[in-house]
Amino acid sequence: MLDKIDALYEKFKTDINSVSKQADVLNLKSEVIGKKGSLSEILKSLKDATPEERKAIGPKSNQVKSEIEKLTQKKLQEIELIEINEKLAKNKIDFSLRNSMLERGLVAGGEHPVHQIQREVEDIFTSMGFDVLDGPHIEDDWHNFGALNIPETHPARDMQDTFWFKDMKHLLRTHTSTIQVRGMESRKPPFKFVGPGKVFRCERTDTTHEMCFHQLEGMMVGKDITVGNLIYFMKTLLKEIFKKDMEVRLRPGFFPFVEPGFELDIRWKKPGPGESKHSGWLELLPCGMVHPNVLRAGGIDPDEYNGFAFGLGLDRLVMVRYAIEDIRHLHSGDLRFNKQFAKF
Ligand code: PHE
């Protein structure tokens, strides 16, 4: 019996060299060590074997089985490699095209730094279980103001100079907090999401102000959410973005849609020697606990649920990270500026 097993193994070794398809290899293997394979057949007659033979046969057949497994794996890998090489040879990639483009002064495009950072922040939040929501640029009064506890007569409306449409009913959203409202409309608590996008304000531009910039809104609603939760998520975000633990402080801040409201500052030193206006505490993240009126407007019972919200300035984040002193560079469309951020 032992000889039979040896013979079977030797035959397998020769046979496997003569096949070149994945399926043939697998068939060969199961012909020998499959349930109805030749090895199983031999083992069926174990009862007729002498006691010595029986002792030896167990280890022997196990050893042959594992050798066959190994040979099969090796052969499959070889076949895969051959297939990959054949494919590569067929679909040749012509790198000379890119080189000749570069020689002729044509450059491949890259992602804008604001968009890069937006995707990074989205990734960080999705890894913590947040959804990513979108909302329209053109909004109505209710989504931009009313539902956010900013009634028509409220002085807070002056805080944001707004681009109104002629009908005085529609506007270009002044903040991504509109996405909070749309998020509450479309889901039931508990939930957590972020909503990035462009926002518009009718402002005189200077080094830190633009008419169009980017925010990323965040909202978490559930039971017994605390300021501690808010700080945890904000610190995790900052740690991921700046690749180190950041020192933060909370100051009281007023926004009609949060109570209490905060300004979250980070301790920041502009890279390079000396102090500058970028050094010290830097206002980065307005946030707070969602006002009960806002929850109510979104169809959520504030006695049962509460939550936090924040609005991250993405352009500001890019400026801090790369020590850019004028926000207007970001929208200038100047390729000399943009090219510095291309990843290839
Ligand atoms: N929407 C506010 C703004 O644009 C920022 C903010 C968002 C503040 C969420 C608190 C909570 O100024």
Residues whose N, C-alpha, C, O or C-beta is under 5 A from the ligand:
A	BS01	LIG	T174 H175 S177 F255 V258 P286 C287 G288 A309 F310 G311
